[in-house]
Amino acid sequence: AGSLMLSTDVTSRTSIDTQMESARDFGLTGLGSTYRTPDFGVWQARLANSCHSVGQGWRYQAAYGLDVLDVLHLQWQGERYQDNFLDLSRYQGMKVDAASSRQVGGFSMPLGRWGEVKTKYELEQVVAVGENRYLGVTQLFWYTPHLRVGLQARRNLESRQSNIALRFSIPIF
């Protein structure tokens, strides 16, 4: 499997994004745009189509982010998936999902030498199943100049199940 995302600046405020994913009997292409306003935040819109042996489907995304007082970043993202849409993050052996939508809201805040903390609330509505709500917190910090550490916790508010992840990032160049 492979994934490629490219972004190019068209102007100082506008960029065009492309996405391609590939696996056996699977392909995805996507196109999006980002617009940065000087006072009213960042607006994004994306569209993706996946084709695979079971069929094809579309994903529609929109997002908005706003910095408040240089210490708080607010963000919202909405997604809608058609029946049969797959991407590598949802790929599970050609098992296709029913139509669904997802709303995510959250904020991030710098913590000085302790890095950055991010929170998010997610509402996922699957047509055939119902809804799931998640609450997540992530803290990212530089352990050394060449190692970034992230601690992430996420809880499903419906089933009361939680997961915790520890992630390490190393800059390549």
Disulfide bonds with the S-S distance in Angstrom:
none
